[in-house]
Amino acid sequence: MRTSIATVSLSGSLTEKLTAASRAGFDGVEIFENDLLASPLAPEEIRVRCADLGLRIELYQPMRDIEAVPAAEFARNLRRARHKFELMGRLGADTVLVCSSVCPSAVDDDALAAAQLSELADLAQDFGIRVAYEALAWGRHVSTYDHAWRIVETAGHPALGTCLDSFHILSRGGDPEGLEDIPGEKIFFLQLADAPQLAMDVLQWSRHYRCFPGQGGFDVAGLVRHVLRTGYDGPLSLEVFNDVFRQAEAGPTAVDAHRSLLLLQEAVGVADLPAPVVPTGIAFAELLTPDAEPVAAVLDALGFARTARHHGKPVDLWQQGEARILVNTAGAARRDGTQLAAIGLESPDPAAAAHRAEALLAPVLPRRRDPHDAPLDAVAAPDGTELFFCATGHPELPDWRADFDSLGTGRPQTGVTSVDHLALTQPWHHFDEAALFHRSVFGLDARESVDVADPYGLLRSRAVGNTDGSVRIVLSVGAAPTDDTVHAQHIALATDDVVAAAGRFRAAGGRLLRIPANYYDDLAARFELPEEELAAYRDLGILYDRDAGGAFRHCYTETVGRVFFELVQRDPGHRGYGAPNASVRLAAQHAQRPAR
């Protein structure tokens, strides 16, 4: 199906928006009137620009407060419409969006609304234009799609149809099954947006919190299935009002938008994308650092051994159990410190996984490699983290470990068995994009978003993972765009005995995050824990949580650069990540940052 996006969904000038939409792969655009009015280009120049970019102008919008108004006001509306239709002819647009009236002078009279819309359609037809009538969720008298359709049906004009908008329908709890009663040829346009489930004024909800399909809580795919059963053959078009999107760069936002429509088309069965290849584990986490010594000291205290070195690059492999950490000193900037730069994901079919990632517009990363290096495909996540598709220990597939020469070193381990999860803190404008990216590209399941109180604001967090828990990634966004905690990321290491592991780490010279005594007073009140167990937790800074699936015990190292480690003892049925303790951890980390 053709894909389209409203220019209001992107930031920048009109020409920047058109360029971004074209580069992202859209077939067309909706020109939002304010973007046209603010553009120095004449309508004819915009028409040529769109043609040069391979974009069709699918819709011009909006015309407001047209119908069910007194005769004198309607005469003024027709005069205004004539000017707009002449402009649309210069622009090369053949469909106009008319929103249901919200003006105080509009009356509750469907017959009048139908008659005036029919007269408007007469005028539009003279210019070769179709009128798509849309019910705004906050319309004064017409606020539901079925009501709008009744008026269109009563008018019975060939140049008058309806525009369906998923937000306006689903935000009011409308039943989309009734959409199948509308003939497909009378659905002139379909606008799509998702949104988080919020209890607030629907106008403010619409103007500030819409998001792309798959990023919110609406069943947009279900609605689209009903529309397609009518025989609708127009474009799938995104109309998203979102404060974050309108401040972010237009290019990445347009790519994220188009990815959402590709995933939506796959969900409704009209696009044949490569099947998801769900990762089966964490092959490695790679730290990029200008100075390996501080990281090496922490890894050594955690019980890791430096077991191998890359044969052609300054990259060391540290390992304990199935947990593998690469320490890379190539090209790291000192001002950035240590950062989590790459993740290796175990894949049953790395080539197929990379093929799907590329089909869903994930940036494929060029890789400088020696002819003898294992061929590894990698893509970039929205936050810039490099994600490699790996097959560790599969004789029939290339193994990345073959690029490393054994150092023959080892030492007693401290009980770390594997990577429990990875936490990636996103730039503030990429949070929703990151969740959709990991779900669509890797086939991971997403948990509900969680809000955590930070001493300087609110931190949002959302976990994605596979069904057996062998891959868990927590995506978070900082409390504010300028909050430098946005750069902090961490690696959570699984252990069967967190008290023993934390004790050995400290005995080896490691520094644990100090937790206030007040936390343990509260912990004693919330859970009936043996006094000796509580004393051990207090001594080592271990945090505790419990749900229906069991207990979650965890503690943190101090931060090195932008990275810290977490030791986790997770009961098999526990699905959380210690969210009730996050505010305490964040406060402790803020308190222990060096003064500036």
DOLUMGU-139295 format. One line per 10 residues: number of its first residue (from 1); their letters; for each residue x, y, z of C-alpha. Coordinates in steps of 0.001 Angstrom, whole numbers. Layout:
REM residues N
NUM = A = X Y Z ~ ...
//
This chain:
REM residues 596
1 = MRTSIATVSL = 0 0 0 ~ 1036 3603 -481 ~ 2414 5299 2611 ~ 2087 8945 3549 ~ 2879 11276 6423 ~ 1453 14636 7449 ~ 4061 17370 7458 ~ 2870 18401 10918 ~ 4349 15129 12218 ~ 7922 16276 11548
11 = SGSLTEKLTA = 10093 19181 12670 ~ 11738 21816 10530 ~ 10828 23814 7451 ~ 8500 22404 4817 ~ 11391 21571 2491 ~ 13225 19785 5328 ~ 10094 17780 6089 ~ 9588 16805 2438 ~ 13206 15743 2088 ~ 13040 13646 5262
21 = ASRAGFDGVE = 9805 11947 4162 ~ 11263 11092 770 ~ 14529 9726 2150 ~ 12629 7589 4653 ~ 10715 5905 1817 ~ 7266 7518 1980 ~ 5211 7666 -1206 ~ 3311 10809 -328 ~ 2598 13575 2170 ~ -276 15503 3656
31 = IFENDLLASP = 522 19204 3390 ~ -465 20938 6613 ~ -1685 24456 5917 ~ 595 26157 8449 ~ 3631 24576 6796 ~ 2555 25960 3428 ~ 1846 29436 4803 ~ 5285 29614 6433 ~ 7130 28420 3335 ~ 8917 30924 1055
41 = LAPEEIRVRC = 8171 28628 -1895 ~ 5159 29238 -4110 ~ 2641 26375 -4371 ~ 3932 25582 -7874 ~ 7488 25300 -6520 ~ 6338 22983 -3731 ~ 4552 20865 -6323 ~ 7776 20566 -8353 ~ 9822 19854 -5228 ~ 7491 17015 -4262
51 = ADLGLRIELY = 7635 15580 -7779 ~ 11433 15736 -7769 ~ 11443 13861 -4442 ~ 9029 11223 -5712 ~ 6277 12358 -3353 ~ 2605 12619 -4167 ~ 583 15279 -2349 ~ -2148 13041 -989 ~ -4082 15584 1065 ~ -4269 19264 1893
61 = QPMRDIEAVP = -5458 20014 5408 ~ -7313 21232 7335 ~ -10444 23237 6537 ~ -12260 23969 9775 ~ -15702 25067 10940 ~ -17414 24748 7562 ~ -20754 23038 8134 ~ -24007 23473 10080 ~ -23545 27226 10420 ~ -25817 30220 9631
71 = AAEFARNLRR = -26226 31133 5947 ~ -24114 34290 6077 ~ -21266 32455 7767 ~ -21503 29603 5281 ~ -21276 32076 2396 ~ -18006 33337 3881 ~ -16863 29741 4246 ~ -17519 29087 556 ~ -15531 32157 -380 ~ -12645 30898 1746
81 = ARHKFELMGR = -12996 27417 234 ~ -12828 28801 -3317 ~ -9471 30416 -2538 ~ -8192 27163 -1006 ~ -9339 25101 -3978 ~ -7540 27472 -6353 ~ -4410 27109 -4216 ~ -4759 23306 -4235 ~ -4863 23396 -8028 ~ -1535 25200 -8033
91 = LGADTVLVCS = -215 22744 -5465 ~ -1401 19654 -7324 ~ -3510 18305 -4427 ~ -6884 16728 -5191 ~ -8252 15902 -1718 ~ -9003 18303 1125 ~ -9663 17429 4751 ~ -12686 19089 6351 ~ -12922 18674 10137 ~ -16250 18571 11931
101 = SVCPSAVDDD = -17083 21985 13302 ~ -16121 23139 16772 ~ -17287 26759 16393 ~ -19948 28088 18789 ~ -22230 29129 15925 ~ -22572 25564 14601 ~ -25977 24003 15225 ~ -26986 20422 15878 ~ -28697 19879 12528 ~ -27537 16937 10421
111 = ALAAAQLSEL = -29729 17908 7473 ~ -28168 21365 7364 ~ -24679 19923 7727 ~ -25322 17496 4857 ~ -26756 20228 2624 ~ -23847 22597 3248 ~ -21235 19875 2770 ~ -22967 18915 -484 ~ -22740 22521 -1662 ~ -19062 22599 -670
121 = ADLAQDFGIR = -18515 19373 -2624 ~ -20213 20941 -5671 ~ -17668 23744 -5582 ~ -14793 21338 -4974 ~ -15869 19179 -7912 ~ -15564 22180 -10211 ~ -11865 22242 -9311 ~ -11384 18457 -9577 ~ -11156 18135 -5791 ~ -12683 15645 -3336
131 = VAYEALAWGR = -13811 16588 182 ~ -12947 14159 3009 ~ -15117 14887 6066 ~ -13649 13870 9425 ~ -15254 13663 12866 ~ -13011 15322 15444 ~ -13190 13561 18809 ~ -13982 16956 20342 ~ -16336 18127 17577 ~ -19157 20373 18800
141 = HVSTYDHAWR = -21965 18194 17434 ~ -20211 15564 15285 ~ -17552 13629 17195 ~ -17832 10006 16027 ~ -17038 8376 12700 ~ -20499 6820 12322 ~ -22163 10211 12799 ~ -19876 11766 10185 ~ -20661 8901 7795 ~ -24426 9379 8256
151 = IVETAGHPAL = -24050 13018 7202 ~ -21910 12083 4183 ~ -24401 9376 3221 ~ -27311 11824 3524 ~ -25508 14347 1325 ~ -25027 11678 -1334 ~ -22482 13697 -3315 ~ -19825 11871 -5407 ~ -17139 14387 -4408 ~ -17900 14010 -685
161 = GTCLDSFHIL = -16541 11130 1378 ~ -15249 10531 4840 ~ -11798 10648 6409 ~ -11160 8141 9177 ~ -8633 8906 11904 ~ -7592 6138 14281 ~ -6982 8547 17156 ~ -10402 10187 16914 ~ -12065 6770 16802 ~ -10071 4854 19422
171 = SRGGDPEGLE = -9612 7707 21925 ~ -13390 7791 22375 ~ -13622 4020 22719 ~ -15381 3666 19373 ~ -16073 218 17973 ~ -14063 -56 14740 ~ -16085 -3062 13569 ~ -18744 -625 12351 ~ -16233 783 9866 ~ -17014 -2202 7652
181 = DIPGEKIFFL = -20470 -721 7014 ~ -18916 2174 5073 ~ -18306 1464 1361 ~ -14588 1530 644 ~ -14992 3993 -2209 ~ -16541 6515 205 ~ -13538 6347 2538 ~ -11488 9062 892 ~ -8612 9002 3359 ~ -7242 7078 6362
191 = QLADAPQLAM = -5111 8824 8988 ~ -3279 6784 11589 ~ -1848 7538 15001 ~ -1320 5609 18196 ~ -1268 7054 21725 ~ -539 5978 25290 ~ -3609 5281 27373 ~ -4101 8490 29343 ~ -6980 9882 31397 ~ -7050 13478 30215
201 = DVLQWSRHYR = -8841 15987 28010 ~ -9034 14417 24554 ~ -7979 17613 22741 ~ -4787 17943 24793 ~ -4209 14210 24492 ~ -4426 14507 20718 ~ -2329 17649 20361 ~ 607 16502 22497 ~ 722 12729 22984 ~ 26 10991 19702
211 = CFPGQGGFDV = 2713 8585 18551 ~ 3389 6233 15677 ~ 1513 2904 15396 ~ 2995 333 17733 ~ 4338 2899 20189 ~ 1148 3410 22195 ~ -1759 1464 23628 ~ -4314 1540 20784 ~ -5148 -1423 18573 ~ -4345 440 15371
221 = AGLVRHVLRT = -3763 -2791 13444 ~ -7240 -4036 14356 ~ -8788 -805 13084 ~ -6847 -991 9820 ~ -8022 -4572 9245 ~ -11643 -3392 9445 ~ -10955 -525 7020 ~ -9257 -2809 4501 ~ -12254 -5153 4521 ~ -14301 -2294 3040
231 = GYDGPLSLEV = -12129 -2311 -70 ~ -10308 911 828 ~ -7324 1283 -1491 ~ -5956 4697 -516 ~ -2760 5382 1399 ~ -1944 4622 5007 ~ -1101 8084 6282 ~ 391 9151 9597 ~ -911 12253 11346 ~ 913 12567 14642
241 = FNDVFRQAEA = 965 15590 16917 ~ 3776 15041 19395 ~ 5875 17618 21244 ~ 8973 15413 21243 ~ 8799 14559 17539 ~ 8418 18220 16637 ~ 11677 19009 18460 ~ 13685 16033 17207 ~ 15517 15849 13889 ~ 13139 15264 11001
251 = GPTAVDAHRS = 15274 12587 9303 ~ 15391 9962 12092 ~ 11769 10698 13020 ~ 10644 10060 9438 ~ 12542 6752 9387 ~ 10923 5737 12666 ~ 7539 6712 11228 ~ 7987 4678 8069 ~ 9235 1695 10076 ~ 6013 1835 12094
261 = LLLLQEAVGV = 3948 1606 8890 ~ 6028 -1306 7579 ~ 5402 -3154 10833 ~ 1706 -2241 10706 ~ 1387 -3560 7150 ~ 3065 -6783 8245 ~ 615 -7088 11137 ~ -2449 -6683 8886 ~ -1095 -9009 6211 ~ -462 -6596 3328
271 = ADLPAPVVPT = 3364 -6584 3478 ~ 5656 -9574 3194 ~ 8679 -8759 5342 ~ 11420 -11213 6316 ~ 10232 -13099 9389 ~ 11532 -12018 12817 ~ 14535 -13961 14096 ~ 14267 -13637 17863 ~ 17659 -13540 19621 ~ 18361 -16376 22027
281 = GIAFAELLTP = 20950 -14844 24317 ~ 23619 -12229 24922 ~ 26899 -13118 23209 ~ 28816 -10158 24624 ~ 28637 -6577 25804 ~ 31365 -4282 24487 ~ 32761 -1361 26460 ~ 34575 1420 24640 ~ 37062 3228 26858 ~ 40081 5535 26527
291 = DAEPVAAVLD = 41689 3882 29552 ~ 41254 168 30186 ~ 42699 158 33714 ~ 39658 1397 35709 ~ 37345 -1012 33846 ~ 39825 -3866 34203 ~ 40020 -3275 37960 ~ 36233 -3544 38313 ~ 36036 -6651 36105 ~ 38881 -8268 38012
301 = ALGFARTARH = 37156 -7619 41339 ~ 33926 -9045 39901 ~ 35779 -12272 39180 ~ 36201 -11947 35424 ~ 39335 -13228 33747 ~ 40991 -11612 30749 ~ 40959 -14708 28568 ~ 41695 -13514 25026 ~ 42787 -10599 22840 ~ 41643 -9704 19333
311 = HGKPVDLWQQ = 44314 -10599 16805 ~ 44146 -7260 15015 ~ 42500 -4700 17310 ~ 43039 -3419 20882 ~ 40105 -5411 22208 ~ 40283 -7750 25207 ~ 37781 -10471 26074 ~ 36906 -10832 29750 ~ 34779 -13809 30714 ~ 33092 -15444 33687
321 = GEARILVNTA = 30614 -18240 33149 ~ 28547 -17286 30083 ~ 29034 -13571 30706 ~ 31477 -12014 28225 ~ 32664 -8400 28274 ~ 34790 -6895 25508 ~ 36997 -3936 26461 ~ 37883 -1863 23413 ~ 40394 1010 23554 ~ 40315 1851 19831
331 = GAARRDGTQL = 39144 5354 19055 ~ 37516 6208 22387 ~ 37436 9906 23251 ~ 38668 10686 26761 ~ 35894 13219 27356 ~ 33283 10486 26808 ~ 34818 8076 29317 ~ 33799 4426 29365 ~ 30558 3609 27573 ~ 28546 587 26513
341 = AAIGLESPDP = 29062 769 22751 ~ 27951 -2588 21355 ~ 25971 -5729 22157 ~ 26318 -9130 20570 ~ 22967 -10914 20267 ~ 22930 -14665 19828 ~ 20905 -15526 16754 ~ 19849 -18879 15286 ~ 20195 -17306 11820 ~ 22351 -14146 11794
351 = AAAAHRAEAL = 21967 -13570 8046 ~ 18163 -13725 8207 ~ 18140 -11467 11283 ~ 20240 -8894 9435 ~ 17960 -9161 6390 ~ 14904 -8308 8495 ~ 16726 -5452 10204 ~ 17620 -3923 6851 ~ 14036 -4349 5565 ~ 12846 -2402 8617
361 = LAPVLPRRRD = 15225 471 7864 ~ 17752 -291 10601 ~ 21048 1389 9646 ~ 23438 -1362 8545 ~ 26909 -581 9874 ~ 29981 -847 7650 ~ 32703 -2840 9370 ~ 36417 -2603 8827 ~ 37735 -6131 9153 ~ 40703 -8248 8283
371 = PHDAPLDAVA = 40108 -10927 5616 ~ 40458 -13524 8371 ~ 37910 -11908 10714 ~ 34537 -13583 11189 ~ 31842 -11925 9058 ~ 29503 -10210 11496 ~ 26481 -8159 10465 ~ 25593 -5232 12693 ~ 22988 -2475 12825 ~ 22738 722 14829
381 = APDGTELFFC = 20014 1162 17456 ~ 18356 4590 17756 ~ 20758 5545 20573 ~ 23795 4587 18454 ~ 24521 1284 20211 ~ 25923 -1235 17732 ~ 23986 -4508 17694 ~ 25782 -7557 16272 ~ 24145 -10780 15112 ~ 26227 -13634 16517
391 = ATGHPELPDW = 26303 -17433 16515 ~ 28552 -18490 19370 ~ 29577 -22140 19406 ~ 27704 -23226 16274 ~ 30190 -25162 14087 ~ 28170 -24554 10919 ~ 28257 -20744 11369 ~ 31078 -18208 11769 ~ 32040 -17687 15437 ~ 33182 -14224 16503
401 = RADFDSLGTG = 35467 -15781 19132 ~ 37715 -17064 16325 ~ 38956 -13456 15987 ~ 40524 -13682 19451 ~ 43793 -15302 20529 ~ 43695 -17097 23861 ~ 45810 -15622 26658 ~ 45615 -18812 28700 ~ 44742 -16837 31809 ~ 42164 -17633 34450
411 = RPQTGVTSVD = 41317 -17170 38099 ~ 38745 -18348 40625 ~ 35323 -16997 39711 ~ 33011 -15187 42113 ~ 29694 -16680 41056 ~ 28628 -14652 38010 ~ 26883 -17044 35621 ~ 25599 -14892 32746 ~ 24239 -11484 31757 ~ 20850 -11003 33402
421 = HLALTQPWHH = 19975 -7850 31478 ~ 21397 -4762 29851 ~ 20157 -1246 30542 ~ 20426 1325 27763 ~ 19539 4896 28611 ~ 18146 6639 25546 ~ 18418 10210 24346 ~ 15225 11903 25526 ~ 13685 12105 22038 ~ 14328 8444 21088
431 = FDEAALFHRS = 12482 6540 23833 ~ 9356 5535 21892 ~ 11429 4918 18781 ~ 13783 2608 20695 ~ 10956 458 22059 ~ 9413 20 18598 ~ 12846 -628 17057 ~ 13686 -3508 19409 ~ 10217 -5008 19067 ~ 10016 -4815 15291
441 = VFGLDARESV = 13597 -5551 14261 ~ 14319 -8295 16805 ~ 10857 -9628 17567 ~ 11201 -8922 21294 ~ 8189 -8512 23550 ~ 7699 -5181 25330 ~ 6553 -4652 28897 ~ 4491 -1680 30006 ~ 6319 1595 30538 ~ 7269 2398 34141
451 = DVADPYGLLR = 7848 5863 35618 ~ 10559 6169 38257 ~ 11130 9169 40519 ~ 14580 10660 40020 ~ 15851 13361 42413 ~ 15724 15823 39516 ~ 12659 14678 37592 ~ 10922 11595 36295 ~ 12673 8735 34529 ~ 10710 6514 32138
461 = SRAVGNTDGS = 11672 2900 31632 ~ 10457 53 29451 ~ 11799 -3484 29192 ~ 11931 -5652 26084 ~ 12931 -9310 25978 ~ 12355 -12768 24604 ~ 9977 -15278 26142 ~ 12494 -17320 28156 ~ 14319 -14313 29621 ~ 17676 -15095 28005
471 = VRIVLSVGAA = 17546 -11629 26409 ~ 16411 -8725 28550 ~ 17053 -5089 27648 ~ 15784 -2178 29715 ~ 15289 1080 27818 ~ 15192 4256 29886 ~ 15068 7969 29243 ~ 16570 10597 31523 ~ 14611 13043 33609 ~ 15312 15975 31251
481 = PTDDTVHAQH = 16980 16611 27876 ~ 20002 18166 29623 ~ 20303 15540 32377 ~ 23683 13857 31997 ~ 22364 10693 33677 ~ 20893 10060 30223 ~ 24327 8700 29304 ~ 24584 6192 32193 ~ 24169 2571 31116 ~ 24735 -648 32946
491 = IALATDDVVA = 25346 -4362 32681 ~ 23441 -6599 35108 ~ 25231 -9850 35911 ~ 23357 -12915 37145 ~ 24536 -14794 40216 ~ 23082 -17548 42375 ~ 24214 -15841 45615 ~ 24350 -12064 45536 ~ 25537 -11780 49144 ~ 28559 -13963 48464
501 = AAGRFRAAGG = 29278 -12300 45107 ~ 29046 -8788 46572 ~ 31204 -9767 49521 ~ 33924 -11183 47256 ~ 33769 -8103 45029 ~ 34315 -5808 48006 ~ 37040 -8008 49451 ~ 38842 -7799 46114 ~ 38889 -4005 46307 ~ 35666 -3264 44455
511 = RLLRIPANYY = 33504 -325 45520 ~ 29778 -920 45934 ~ 27154 1785 45735 ~ 26291 2910 49266 ~ 22581 2775 50112 ~ 21102 4981 52893 ~ 20201 3281 56185 ~ 16651 4657 55864 ~ 16044 2260 52992 ~ 16693 -752 55227
521 = DDLAARFELP = 14448 558 57994 ~ 11669 707 55408 ~ 12625 -2700 53995 ~ 12215 -4255 57442 ~ 8729 -2777 57619 ~ 7688 -3994 54132 ~ 9071 -7547 54291 ~ 9558 -10043 57101 ~ 13223 -10815 56517 ~ 15478 -12594 59023
531 = EEELAAYRDL = 17605 -10080 60933 ~ 20885 -11635 59773 ~ 19743 -11433 56137 ~ 18720 -7802 56535 ~ 22062 -7041 58219 ~ 23935 -8549 55253 ~ 21919 -6466 52823 ~ 22555 -3298 54847 ~ 26278 -4018 55047 ~ 26709 -4623 51297
541 = GILYDRDAGG = 24152 -2183 49874 ~ 21915 -4956 48547 ~ 18385 -3972 47496 ~ 15386 -6286 47677 ~ 12078 -6686 45886 ~ 9490 -9432 45661 ~ 6495 -10213 43453 ~ 4248 -13219 42911 ~ 7067 -14965 41032 ~ 9671 -14673 43781
551 = AFRHCYTETV = 12420 -12410 45072 ~ 14870 -10075 43341 ~ 18103 -9162 45150 ~ 20554 -6752 43578 ~ 23383 -4329 44234 ~ 25471 -1924 42172 ~ 29083 -999 41654 ~ 30145 2600 41533 ~ 30149 4117 38054 ~ 33162 3997 35746
561 = GRVFFELVQR = 32788 6660 33077 ~ 29209 6178 31947 ~ 28884 2521 32929 ~ 28208 637 36120 ~ 27562 -3022 36909 ~ 24739 -4671 38807 ~ 24848 -8028 40568 ~ 21460 -9763 40385 ~ 20044 -12803 42156 ~ 16697 -13425 40496
571 = DPGHRGYGAP = 14237 -16114 41568 ~ 13148 -18002 38399 ~ 9616 -16598 38404 ~ 10486 -12955 39059 ~ 9927 -10779 35972 ~ 10888 -7364 37295 ~ 14058 -5291 37385 ~ 13885 -3718 40825 ~ 11778 -726 39779 ~ 10557 -43 43365
581 = NASVRLAAQH = 14213 445 44352 ~ 15202 2576 41370 ~ 14557 5931 43007 ~ 16828 4993 45922 ~ 19550 3828 43536 ~ 19307 7006 41453 ~ 19503 9217 44527 ~ 22545 7306 45780 ~ 24255 7674 42411 ~ 23545 11402 42308
591 = AQRPAR = 24923 11757 45856 ~ 28138 9919 45020 ~ 28942 11777 41806 ~ 32019 13943 42187 ~ 31315 17630 42709 ~ 31865 19929 39713
//
